Amino acid sequence: MLTGLDIFIFGGFLLCIMGVGIYIGQKENTSEDYFLAGRSIPWYGVAGSIFGTNISANHLVGMLGIGFSIGFAQAHFELGAAAGLLLLAYVFLPVYYKLRIFTLSEYLEKRFGPASSLMYTITSFILILVQMIAAFYIGSRTLNILLANTGIQFGYIGGIFGLIAISCTYTIFGG
């Protein structure tokens, strides 16, 4: 389905985005720089970051499929997410700002002690791992379908590991 030009444009775009992430990431020296961009991002940048964090292959493929199969009822999931983001913005962020903390783990440690922070970290790791497995699988399936007629074949497992490598590289170097 994709042509050589499509692959070239997509690959070039991906490399440019990674290059910008690596370039900007070199300026990060503290956890505040990493998590809060040195407190220098305008509100629309924060909004875009929150939006981008919440969107993945699960949304672009999975949510559309569920919406098609069960109808508009799926929108309730997103309405709940909007309520959660408003709760975060108006209830939790002022507390985080006052305590000068950046993550929920830090808050739990200050409020309830190190054991709660560790439990949250372990639970989050497991949940994120499960979500990422699904996201990488969906992404790999999509890539294999899109690249079917190009002669580029790497299978589902190869696609998963390729997406993991790209994601890790981008994240580690400041993405």
Sequence and secondary structure as in RCSB ss.txt:
>XXXX:A:sequence
MLTGLDIFIFGGFLLCIMGVGIYIGQKENTSEDYFLAGRSIPWYGVAGSIFGTNISANHLVGMLGIGFSIGFAQA
HFELGAAAGLLLLAYVFLPVYYKLRIFTLSEYLEKRFGPASSLMYTITSFILILVQMIAAFYIGSRTLNILLANT
GIQFGYIGGIFGLIAISCTYTIFGG
>XXXX:A:secstr
   HHHHHHHHHHHHHHHHHHHHHHTT  SHHHHHHGGG   HHHHHHHHHHHH  HIIIIIIHHHHHHH GGGH
HHHHHHHHHHHHIIIIIHHHHHHHT  SHHHHHHHHH HHHHHHHHHHHHHHHHHHHHHHHHHHHHHHHHHTTTT
T   HHHHHHHHHHHHHHHHHHTT 
